[in-house]
Amino acid sequence: MQRMGLAAAPRRVLLSIVVAFVALLVTSASPSAFAGDAAVEKEAQGLQKKAIEEDFLNVDYPAAIKKLQSAIAKCGEARCGGPVKGALLRDLGAMQILAGNEGEGRASFARALGADGSLELDPAYKNPQLEGVWSDVKKKAAAGGGGGAEPAAGGPQPTGDFAHTPAPEAPVRTPLPIYAEYSGSEALARVIVKYKAQGSADWKPLELQKMGTGYGGQIPCKDVPQGTMSYYIQGFNAGNDPVATSGSRNKPYTVPVKAQITGPAPALPGQEPPKQCGELAGAECPPDFPGCNNKKGAGEDCDKDVQCSSNACVGGKCADKKAGGEDCGKDDECASGTCSDGKCTAAKKGGGEDCESGDECDSGSCKEGKCSSGGGPFPRVWLGVAVSLDWYLMPAANNVCLATTGLINSQGYSCADPNSGAAFPPNGDVNSAIAVGRSDQVQGGFAHGPLTIMASLDYALTANMLLGVRAGAEVFTSPLSNNRAFAPFHGEGRFTYLFGKDAITKKVAPMAFVGVGVGEFDAFVPVTVVLNTTSAVPNPQNPYNYNAWLSAGPFFASGGGGVRLGLGRHAAATIAAKVLGAFGGQAGSLIGFAPELGIQYGF
């Protein structure tokens, strides 16, 4: 008996090892039994709890979607068990459907059931709509109709009449480029791609456009959820008969769509890869949710104008932009962008289009029955007024009131009484009364010159270039007739360039200009004169204050820049500064600058 017990012991040990090994195999083979990384699962379930108990209850579906997607990303391929990952995908699908994107929701439900087929909807958010979609996906999963596990992707791809290589992978919510070439003998009038995202019930059409030797197009980003994209290609002749095909509904091309891809993003030949759509783009957004871009195209269901890209919801469907003559309530309902007296105005025609008058054309010009090219209609003639104040750099000099010729100092200065404007000295004999070297000195620096008030006339050669003239009067000029180079008048020809496309119609346009003309350019510096004797000086004072004037011109050149502010279609203001140089006169030259303000009216 003892020997029998000893012999049975090894058998029991061997049996225990076999049982443990089989259990291990069963555990490894069952996704739902895999325990996963406990720390990662806990973190993912924390995000899941916040998404349902906070964001869902606050009707913030986009925030819930973002948290659930983050939780699924943390789980990766194998860091969470089947029940945990399935529950995350189930809740993600529910939030996507509640946010209006049933296609993506179905795909998430299918992946959830593929991870854990025993899942049921969470009573926290269950409603008849979600129950209907969930039941439909479960039925398709049970029947093998694609409602459960993900469709196979990455296997052998179909062949046919088109030369086409599907992308090895594609990023989610990003337009999926498709390019195919056809070398058959039949003439093709159009090429259509029929595509279906995972979880979607219907095949949608996409017409490819001619591109070089082939045909290309992009599946819209709102139709590219995570999962597997399936599609096939058909070519039709002029009679709309299918004469070429590659792939079919039963054997389509497949592309895995992933949150992150490892290789380069797919692109059409010669183009950059398309950019991913925004996190809250398209149907992921509830209607009118802040920060969402959920504008719908023509024909899509709507309740309000604001939901439509055309800003026109008519009879529960988004309408196209309205044509000229149709009823409207606001400008953005109209194709022309203008609603006047409750009717859309006619859309302006571009260069080369047929016309009868300039009013029909963007450029405002119709010649020989065709619209002229141009950047749009705008006023050509601009009348205005402007003011500027000159500032000159005055040269340093000594004994500026010692007259040498015609009461003018050898350095070009002339002195005048600041009260009466009379010349000083009244004649050359008084020079002997001035204490030479003790006074009447100019240290140099800037002094203001005349204030100019002028009218302006400009003609817009284009929307960027204006040619015009300015004319006006100058005040605060020299009272001394003996040293003036010109009358107190300003005359100028000017060329102005506005920066930017169609700049003359913009609210803000930087500008630069150059000008030449004639005018009076003079300024004064106060000086103190010390006299040796006052006997020859009227109203003698000692010392006495005089103004030392310097004059140049009459010719000048200027250049400057600033900004032009549109005040409506027919009005504008200008703020600018210019550098100018005056040449001639007693000074020989004066260099300075002038700020300038103006206002214009165009017609």
Secondary structure, DSSP 4 states (H G I P E B T S, - for coil): -HHHHHHHHHHHHHHHHHHHHHHHHHHHH-GGG--B-HHHHHHHHHHHHHIIIIIITTT-HHHHHHHHHHHHHHHTTTSB-HHHHHHHHHHHHHHHHHTT-HHHHHHHHHHHHHH-TT----TTT--HHHHHHHHHHHHHHHHTSSSSSPPP-SSPPP-BSEE----S-EETTS-EEEEEEE--SSPPSEEEEEEEETT-SS-EEEEEEEETTEEEEEE-GGG--SEEEEEEEEEE-TTS-EEEEE--SSS-EEEEEESS-SSPPP--TTSPPPPPPPTTBGGGSPTT-TT-B--B-TTSB-SSGGGBTTS-EETTEEPPPBPTTSB-SSGGGBTTS-EETTEEPPPPB-TTSB-SSGGGBTTS-EETTEEPP-S-----EEEEEEEEEEEEEEPPBS-TT---BTTB-TTS-EEE-TTT--EESSSGGGGGGB-TTSS--B--EEEEEEEEEEEEEEEESSSSEEEEEEEEEEES--S-TTS-SS-SEEEEEEEEEE-STTGGGSSEEEEEEEEEEE--EEEEEEEEE-BS--TTSSS--SSEEEEEEEEE-SEEEEEEEEEEEE-STTEEEEEEEEEEEEEETTTEEEEEEEEEEEEEEE-
